[in-house]
Amino acid sequence: AAYSKMKPEERCLHHNRYGLALGFVAARERDDRLLLTGVAQINHGGPKAIIDEEQAVVVANLNLDAGKKAMNMSDFFAAHSFFDHGISYLRLQRGHWNEHYDLSLELFNLAARCALTNAEHDIVKMLIDQIMHNTNCFEDNFQAISAKGSLLSSSGNVPAAVDLINNTLSSLDEELPSAVTPLVIKQYLDKTKTKLAIISDDILLSYPAMINPSKILAVEFLVKLYGSLTLIGERAAIPIIPLKVIQISLTYGMSPHSPSAFAQYGSYLALIGGEFEEGYRYVKLALSLMKKIPSRAHDSTTMFWSTHTRIHIEPMQSSI
């Protein structure tokens, strides 16, 4: 009854204060549920309840944390709502891209990723445009470029996505040959075999994680290119893509996509080259490497490619 008699602005202020109190307790106690509840209360109060720019930044950071927690729970609609609210608090300051660049970039990037997952394509395009307009350097555009490539593909404009990927790979000094012939494939295959010949499986399994942002993006785009070329039937370059991913991994460390590249390589050796013993070795390596990579996002791809070779060597019950 008392709540219903409050003026709207008083309600907003109470939601804000209650949410902030919960948010600070949640941070101290590391209570995710309390954090989500507190930030939801703050957002119910809205930007009008914010008292100054300092509080706006605090609330934007709380929304960033809450959005990440929601993403970890695969609730991308809730996550996008948190990131969108975080952006709305930052926009209380005209120069937030200058004053709080890192926070702005992370909120916009994560909001774009969630909107893409939720198939909100117009929102993705708007966010990407704002990111690319305000970033300070090419490296800070990496996530936006990746989102744009996915947006083009999911919108049915696969040729444009292929062009974007190839242009980006060129900018990253990881472009593919303009013409991929059987000779080129053999050269890539021989180079990969030569590099791997002097490295034991134990050493490969102990490789560090890839941390170079440009190489992480290059690998991600190579994997996207594989899928896009498959969709439009341009298969000439497909055999060298996993080979290039392996070569990058051997120089810069293992990425979440490295296990599937080794599985594809092993399947190629066994099923195309007839080298079943060597191919099976790299398929088993791929599965072992998969278990060491923290991310589970690409396990299904690794297992899919591994099965192609395992089914020829292992009993069917254990290979599928």
For each residue, the residues with C-beta under 8 A, 3 or more apart:
1: 4 5
2: 5 6
3: 6 11
4: 1
5: 1 2
6: 2 3 10 11 14
7: 10 11
8: 11 12
9: 12 13 48 49
10: 6 7 13 14
11: 3 6 7 8 14 15 45
12: 8 9 15 16 44 45 46 48 49
13: 9 10 16 17 45 49
14: 6 10 11 17 18 45
15: 11 12 18 19 41 42 44 45 49
16: 12 13 19 20 41 42 45 49 50
17: 13 14 20 21
18: 14 15 21 22 38 41
19: 15 16 22 23 38 39 40 41 42 43 44 45
20: 16 17 23 24 38 42 55 58 59
21: 17 18 24 25 38
22: 18 19 25 26 34 35 37 38 41
23: 19 20 26 27 35 38 39 42 62
24: 20 21 27 28
25: 21 22 28 29 31 34 38
26: 22 23 29 30 31 32 34 35 37 38
27: 23 24 30 35 65
28: 24 25
29: 25 26 34
30: 26 27
31: 25 26 34 35
32: 26 35 36 69
33: 36 37
34: 22 25 26 29 31 37 38
35: 22 23 26 27 31 32 38 39 62 65 66 69
36: 32 33 39 40 66 69 70 78
37: 22 26 33 34 40 41
38: 18 19 20 21 22 23 25 26 34 35 41 42 62
39: 19 23 35 36 42 43 62 63 65 66 82 85
40: 19 36 37 43 44 66
41: 15 16 18 19 22 37 38 44 45
42: 15 16 19 20 23 38 39 45 49 59 62 63
43: 19 39 40 46 63 81 82 85
44: 12 15 19 40 41
45: 11 12 13 14 15 16 19 41 42 48 49
46: 12 43 49
47: 50 56 88 89 91 92
48: 9 12 45
49: 9 12 13 15 16 42 45 46
50: 16 47 55 56 59 89 92
51: 55
52: 55 56
53: 56 57 92 93
54: 57 58
55: 20 50 51 52 58 59
56: 47 50 52 53 59 60 89 90 92 93
57: 53 54 60 61 89 90 100 103
58: 20 54 55 61 62
59: 20 42 50 55 56 62 63 86 89
60: 56 57 63 64 86 87 89 90 100 103 107
61: 57 58 64 65 86 103
62: 23 35 38 39 42 58 59 65 66 86
63: 39 42 43 59 60 66 67 82 83 85 86 89 107
64: 60 61 67 68 82 83 86 103 106 107 110
65: 27 35 39 61 62 68 69
66: 35 36 39 40 62 63 69 70 82
67: 63 64 70 71 78 79 80 82 83 86 107 110 111 114
68: 64 65 71 72 79 110
69: 32 35 36 65 66 72 73
70: 36 66 67 73 75 76 78 79 82
71: 67 68 74 75 76 79 110 114
72: 68 69
73: 69 70
74: 71
75: 70 71 78 79
76: 70 71 79 80 114 117 118
77: 80 81 114 118
78: 36 67 70 75 81 82
79: 67 68 70 71 75 76 82 83 110 114
80: 67 76 77 83 84 111 114 115 118 120
81: 43 77 78 84 85
82: 39 43 63 64 66 67 70 78 79 85 86
83: 63 64 67 79 80 86 87 107 110 111 114
84: 80 81 87 88 111
85: 39 43 63 81 82 88 89
86: 59 60 61 62 63 64 67 82 83 89 90 107
87: 60 83 84 90 91 104 107 108 111
88: 47 84 85 91 92
89: 47 50 56 57 59 60 63 85 86 92
90: 56 57 60 86 87 93 96 100 103 104 107
91: 47 87 88 96
92: 47 50 53 56 88 89 96
93: 53 56 90 96 99 100
94:
95: 98 99
96: 90 91 92 93 99 100 103 104
97: 100 101 104 134
98: 95 101
99: 93 95 96
100: 57 60 90 93 96 97 103 104
101: 97 98 104 105 136
102: 105 106
103: 57 60 61 64 90 96 100 106 107
104: 87 90 96 97 100 101 107 108 134
105: 101 102 108 109 131 135 140
106: 64 102 103 109 110
107: 60 63 64 67 83 86 87 90 103 104 110 111
108: 87 104 105 111 112 127 130 131
109: 105 106 112 113 131 143 144 147
110: 64 67 68 71 79 83 106 107 113 114
111: 67 80 83 84 87 107 108 114 115 123 127
112: 108 109 115 116 123 124 127 128 131 143 144 147
113: 109 110 116 117 143 147
114: 67 71 76 77 79 80 83 110 111 117 118
115: 80 111 112 118 120 121 123 124 127
116: 112 113 119 120 121 124 147 150 151 154
117: 76 113 114
118: 76 77 80 114 115
119: 116 154
120: 80 115 116 123 124
121: 115 116 124 125 151 154 155
122: 125 126
123: 111 112 115 120 126 127
124: 112 115 116 120 121 127 128 147 151
125: 121 122 128 129 151
126: 122 123 129 130
127: 108 111 112 115 123 124 130 131 144 147
128: 112 124 125 131 132 144 147 148 151
129: 125 126 132 133
130: 108 126 127 133 134
131: 105 108 109 112 127 128 134 135 140 141 143 144
132: 128 129 135 141 144
133: 129 130
134: 97 104 130 131
135: 105 131 132 140 141 144
136: 101 140
137: 140 141
138: 141 142 171
139: 142 213 214
140: 105 131 135 136 137
141: 131 132 135 137 138 144 145
142: 138 139 145 146 213 214 217
143: 109 112 113 131 146 147
144: 109 112 127 128 131 132 135 141 147 148
145: 141 142 148 149 164 168 217
146: 142 143 149 150 217 220 221 224
147: 109 112 113 116 124 127 128 143 144 150 151
148: 128 144 145 151 152 164
149: 145 146 152 153 161 164 165 168 221 224
150: 116 146 147 153 154 161 224
151: 116 121 124 125 128 147 148 154 155
152: 148 149 155 157 158 160 161 164
153: 149 150 156 157 158 161 224 227 228 231
154: 116 119 121 150 151
155: 121 151 152
156: 153
157: 152 153 160 161
158: 152 153 161 162 228 231 232
159: 162 163 232
160: 152 157 163 164
161: 149 150 152 153 157 158 164 165 224 228
162: 158 159 165 166 225 228 229 232 234
163: 159 160 166 167
164: 145 148 149 152 160 161 167 168
165: 149 161 162 168 169 221 224 225 228
166: 162 163 169 170 175 176 225
167: 163 164 170 171
168: 145 149 164 165 171 172 217 221
169: 165 166 172 174 175 176 218 221 222 225
170: 166 167 173 175
171: 138 167 168
172: 168 169 214 215 217 218 221
173: 170
174: 169 215 218 222 244 248
175: 166 169 170
176: 166 169 180 225 237 240 241 244
177: 180 184 237 240
178:
179: 184
180: 176 177 184 185 236 237 239 240
181: 184 185 236
182: 185 186
183: 186 187
184: 177 179 180 181 187 188 240
185: 180 181 182 188 189 239 240
186: 182 183 189 190
187: 183 184 190 191
188: 184 185 191 192 239 240 243 244
189: 185 186 192 193 239 243 268
190: 186 187 193 194
191: 187 188 194 195 243 247
192: 188 189 195 196 243 246 247 265
193: 189 190 196 197
194: 190 191 197
195: 191 192 198 199 246 247 250
196: 192 193 199 246 250
197: 193 194
198: 195
199: 195 196 203 204 250
200: 203 204
201: 204 205 281 285 288
202: 205 206
203: 199 200 206 207
204: 199 200 201 207 285 289
205: 201 202 285 288 289 292
206: 202 203
207: 203 204 249 250 253 254
208: 211 253 254
209: 253 254 255 293
210: 215 216 219 248 249 252 253 254 255 258
211: 208 216 252 253
212: 215 216 252 253
213: 139 142 216 217
214: 139 142 172 217 218
215: 172 174 210 212 218 219 248 252 255
216: 210 211 212 213 219 220 255
217: 142 145 146 168 172 213 214 220 221
218: 169 172 174 214 215 221 222 248
219: 210 215 216 222 223 245 248 249 255 257 258
220: 146 216 217 223 224 255 257
221: 146 149 165 168 169 172 217 218 224 225
222: 169 174 218 219 225 226 241 244 245 257
223: 219 220 226 227 241 245 257 260
224: 146 149 150 153 161 165 220 221 227 228
225: 162 165 166 169 176 221 222 228 229 237 241
226: 222 223 229 230 238 241 242
227: 153 223 224 230 231
228: 153 158 161 162 165 224 225 231 232
229: 162 225 226 232 234 235 237 238
230: 226 227 233 235 238
231: 153 158 227 228
232: 158 159 162 228 229
233: 230
234: 162 229 237
235: 229 230 238
236: 180 181
237: 176 177 180 225 229 234 240 241
238: 226 229 230 235 241
239: 180 185 188 189 242 243 268
240: 176 177 180 184 185 188 237 243 244
241: 176 222 223 225 226 237 238 244 245
242: 226 239 245 246 260 261 262 264 265 268
243: 188 189 191 192 239 240 246 247 261 265
244: 174 176 188 222 240 241 247 248
245: 219 222 223 241 242 248 249 255 257 258 261
246: 192 195 196 242 243 249 250 258 261 262 265
247: 191 192 195 243 244 250 251
248: 174 210 215 218 219 244 245 251 252 255
249: 207 210 219 245 246 252 253 254 255 258 261
250: 195 196 199 207 246 247
251: 247 248
252: 210 211 212 215 248 249
253: 207 208 209 210 211 212 249
254: 207 208 209 210 249 258 259 289 293
255: 209 210 215 216 219 220 245 248 249 258
256: 259 293 295 297 298
257: 219 220 222 223 245 260 261 298
258: 210 219 245 246 249 254 255 261 262 289 293
259: 254 256 262 263 286 287 289 290 293 298 299 302
260: 223 242 257 263 264 286 298 301 302 305
261: 242 243 245 246 249 257 258 264 265 286
262: 242 246 258 259 265 266 282 283 285 286 289
263: 259 260 266 267 282 283 286 287 301 302 303 304 305 306
264: 242 260 261 267 268 305
265: 192 242 243 246 261 262 268 269 279 282
266: 262 263 269 270 278 279 280 281 282 283 284 285 286 305 306 309
267: 263 264 270 271 272 279 283 305 306 308 309
268: 189 239 242 264 265 271 272 273 279
269: 265 266 272 273 275 276 278 279 282
270: 266 267 273 274 275 276 278 279 280 283 308 309 312
271: 267 268 279 308 309 312
272: 267 268 269
273: 268 269 270 279
274: 270
275: 269 270 278 279
276: 269 270 279 280 309 312 313
277: 280 281
278: 266 269 270 275 281 282
279: 265 266 267 268 269 270 271 273 275 276 282 283 309
280: 266 270 276 277 283 284 309 310 313
281: 201 266 277 278 284 285
282: 262 263 265 266 269 278 279 285 286
283: 262 263 266 267 270 279 280 286 287 305 306 309 310
284: 266 280 281 287 288
285: 201 204 205 262 266 281 282 288 289
286: 259 260 261 262 263 266 282 283 289 290 302 305 306
287: 259 263 283 284 290 291 302 303 306
288: 201 205 284 285 291 292
289: 204 205 254 258 259 262 285 286 292 293
290: 259 286 287 293 299 302 303
291: 287 288
292: 205 288 289
293: 209 254 256 258 259 289 290
294:
295: 256 298
296: 299
297: 256
298: 256 257 259 260 295 301 302
299: 259 290 296 302 303
300: 303 304
301: 260 263 298 304 305
302: 259 260 263 286 287 290 298 299 305 306
303: 263 287 290 299 300 306 307
304: 263 300 301 307 308
305: 260 263 264 266 267 283 286 301 302 308
306: 263 266 267 283 286 287 302 303 309 310
307: 303 304 310 311 319 320
308: 267 270 271 304 305 311
309: 266 267 270 271 276 279 280 283 306 312 313
310: 280 283 306 307 313 314 318 319
311: 307 308 314 316 319 320
312: 270 271 276 309
313: 276 280 309 310 319
314: 310 311 318 319
315: 318 319
316: 311 319 320
317: 320
318: 310 314 315
319: 307 310 311 313 314 315 316
320: 307 311 316 317
